[in-house]
Amino acid sequence: MMSNANLASRRNDAIARGVGVMTQVYAERALNAEIWDVEGKRYIDFAAGIAVVNTGHRHPKVMAAVEEQLGQFTHTCHQVVPYENYVRLAERLNDLVPGDFAKKTCFVTTGAEAVENAIKVARCYTDRPAVVAFGGGFHGRTYMGMSLTGKVKPYKKGFGSMMPDVYHVPFPVGLHGISVDESEAAIERLFRATLDPGRVAAVIVEPVQGEGGFYQAPLELMRFIRNLCDEHGIVMIADEVQTGFARTGKVFAMEHYEEAGVFADLTTMAKGLAGGLPLSAVTGKAEIMDSADPGGLGGTFAGNPLGIAAAHAVLDVIEEEKLCDRAVVLGAKLKNKLESMRGEVQQIADVRGPGLMVAVEFMTAPDGDGDDQARTWNPAFAKCVKEEALRRGLILLTCGVHANVIRFLPPITIVDEHFDEALDKLAASIQFAKAEDEKKDVVTAEVQVSKAADKQGLGEDSVAVAVPIEQ
């Protein structure tokens, strides 16, 4: 029988070091929210392949659609011999993406490719070069994608110069001391001192930052961006690669801003679109999308027939099984569980997120005087929670610019029994991390007492009393 350790060794010998992995668990099979590894151990999946299988692993309807398409054809290249279900999926996305205006769509393969094409379209439409993005944002690992991404390590480290004419401004995060007013002022300073707004093609923003820590963009910021773009003729791009397809309780996260009249000009999507098959898209205002000449968009595998067929099934499942409502119910249950632990686990600094795009952020516990000002990021706590959860059979992901956030992305189709089981494993893992954190505090106190004794000349024969730091 294969083992995880053996496969890890083979992987290290065969695969480039830059392709990181978050676990050493090698999957053999999966169903809905469960994964079994090559050693037969069962895991509850709270990662969903990073928000990809929102409809669960191997949803019967998705599998049936793919199998049917396999019996017809697998590839013609839409730019050579097109096919009807490609056209029909574009029609469906044009109807679903928020905005009361005519829309058109192009299909590509990955989230990064969708972002690249959105920037191409915006530059072509405006005949301008510059793009404004936000700190903490993530937009892919291609050169434009990582240039737009607001985090250096590991995404930009060692890869040389980034693409020109990309500018970053702070994203508002109250916990990090950045307000909406400060973010808006930073954009105004950028336009006043560094960048002529008449050179800006696009502003790109995630409605909820993904890799950055699951911070939802405040309505005030989105309204400001929309007004700014309207004032200066700039294209507003919503990067919905991680937020799309019922994850936030809406098919698209930009629906949370509809009542305020805030709509993006272009929307990028991928991940949850095709239920585990590679497919991405850009949907936006028809006049903007039509700015590129024929041949300027697309690709050999863009809109592959299997992914297209799967995406139709995904949209059907979201509607038929009311997954937007389900995401709201499960997300509330998860947040209530985490909130109930805050009084006892003071390392929990924040619980947040719309729908089932939920995160918990950890900081050091307040000191003995209850001084919150002395608190700092606690990536070690997040890592401990993740590792203990994995040991207990629960797959979690960390994120955040300080790596101190656990993000929760289970399939929205997870059954209640497995969801409750996962919450129990999560709670036990957090309690384990708390106990480990307190052990470190005891050791720190011992060291402090020992050093104090040395300074007072008490010598090695003196007894140092270990005093746990108050939590």
Protein Blocks (a to p, Z undefined) as FASTA:
>chain_A
ZZfklmmmmmmmmpcfklccfbfcdcfbdchjaccdfkopacddfklnnoilmnoghifk
lmmmmmmmmmmogceojmlmgcfklmmmmmmmmmmpgcjddddddddfbfklmmmmmmmm
mmmmnopabdcddehiaebjbfklmmmpccfblmlgonapadehiacdddddfknopafk
lmmmmmmmmmmmmmcfklpfbdcddfbacklnopacdfklmmmmmmmmmmnopacdddfk
lmgghlnopablklmmmmnopacfbdcdefjlnoopacddddddfklmmmpcghjaccfk
goiaklmmmmmmmmmmmmmnommlmmmmmmmmmmmmmmmmmmmmmmbmbdcdehjldcdd
ddddddfkopaklpccdfklmmmmmmmmmmnopacddedjklpaccddddfkbcfklmmm
mmmmmmmmmmmmmmmmmmmmmmmmmmmmmmmmmmnonojmbccddddddZZ
